[in-house]
Amino acid sequence: MTGEFADELHAIIHDIGVAGVAKMAETPGLAAEVDQHAAAVRDIVVASGERLNEASLLDYLHGFAEAAVERGWWPGSGGPDWEFIRVVAVCWLLSKVGEDAPADTPPPPAFEG
């Protein structure tokens, strides 16, 4: 996926992630689902031989979003679904990678908040 379509998708994914991470503080159910997805993403990234850092998470997120669209998913085409939760989880992990820890250090295993 290249060009304007990919740029549009990545901008929408960013918006979903930012809004979803903000909503986690007021929605315990969403926070719990995001925590489960975050654990799965950490496992996938580490099992692939990558270190958990901004670059590996962005690579995962872009690949995930593009594959989801190829399967027929489009952001905002309904309520929070599996793909939406996964995007929020990766964005949450991205927000945690830069906090008080070297970029290669995985974030804490559970949502704190």
C-alpha positions in Angstrom: 0.0 0.0 0.0 1.5 3.3 -1.1 0.7 6.9 -1.8 -2.2 9.0 -0.6 -4.3 6.0 0.5 -1.5 4.8 2.8 -1.0 8.3 4.2 -4.8 8.7 4.8 -4.9 5.3 6.6 -1.9 6.1 8.8 -3.5 9.5 9.8 -6.8 7.8 10.7 -4.9 5.1 12.7 -3.1 7.8 14.6 -6.3 9.6 15.4 -7.9 6.3 16.6 -4.9 5.6 18.8 -4.8 9.0 20.4 -8.6 9.0 21.1 -8.6 5.4 22.3 -5.7 5.9 24.7 -7.4 9.0 26.1 -10.7 7.1 26.5 -8.9 4.3 28.5 -8.8 6.4 31.6 -12.6 6.7 31.8 -13.5 3.2 30.4 -12.2 0.3 32.5 -13.5 -2.3 30.1 -11.5 -0.7 27.2 -8.4 -0.5 29.4 -8.7 -4.2 30.2 -9.1 -5.1 26.5 -6.2 -2.9 25.5 -4.0 -4.5 28.2 -4.7 -7.9 26.7 -3.9 -6.8 23.2 -0.8 -5.0 24.4 0.5 -8.2 25.9 -0.2 -10.1 22.7 1.6 -7.4 20.6 4.6 -7.5 23.0 4.8 -11.3 22.5 4.5 -11.0 18.7 7.2 -8.4 18.4 9.6 -10.2 20.8 9.0 -13.6 19.2 9.9 -12.1 15.8 13.3 -11.3 17.1 12.8 -7.6 17.4 13.3 -5.4 20.4 10.2 -3.7 21.7 10.8 -0.1 20.8 9.3 2.7 18.7 10.5 1.4 15.4 9.3 -2.2 15.9 6.0 -1.0 17.2 5.5 1.4 14.2 6.4 -1.4 11.8 3.9 -3.7 13.5 1.2 -1.1 13.5 1.6 -0.2 9.8 1.7 -3.8 8.7 -1.3 -4.6 10.9 -3.4 -1.7 9.6 -2.6 -2.4 6.0 -3.5 -6.1 6.4 -6.7 -5.3 8.2 -7.8 -3.0 5.3 -6.9 -5.7 2.8 -9.3 -8.0 4.7 -12.1 -5.4 4.4 -11.8 -3.5 7.7 -11.9 0.3 7.7 -11.5 2.5 10.7 -14.7 3.9 12.1 -17.0 1.4 10.3 -18.8 0.6 13.5 -18.2 0.5 17.2 -14.9 -0.6 18.8 -14.0 -3.8 17.2 -11.0 -6.2 17.5 -8.9 -4.1 15.0 -9.8 -0.9 16.8 -8.7 -2.3 20.2 -5.4 -3.6 18.6 -4.6 -0.2 17.2 -5.3 1.5 20.5 -3.1 -1.1 22.2 -0.1 -0.4 19.9 -0.5 3.3 20.4 -0.7 2.9 24.1 2.5 0.8 24.0 4.1 3.5 21.9 3.2 6.1 24.5 4.8 3.9 27.2 8.0 3.1 25.4 9.3 6.6 25.8 8.5 7.0 29.5 11.3 6.8 32.0 12.9 3.8 30.3 15.3 3.1 27.5 13.6 2.7 24.2 14.3 -1.1 24.3 12.6 -1.7 27.6 9.1 -3.1 27.4 6.4 -1.2 29.2 4.8 -2.6 32.4 2.6 -5.6 31.7 -0.6 -4.1 33.0 -2.4 -0.8 32.5 -1.9 1.5 35.4 -4.6 4.1 35.8 
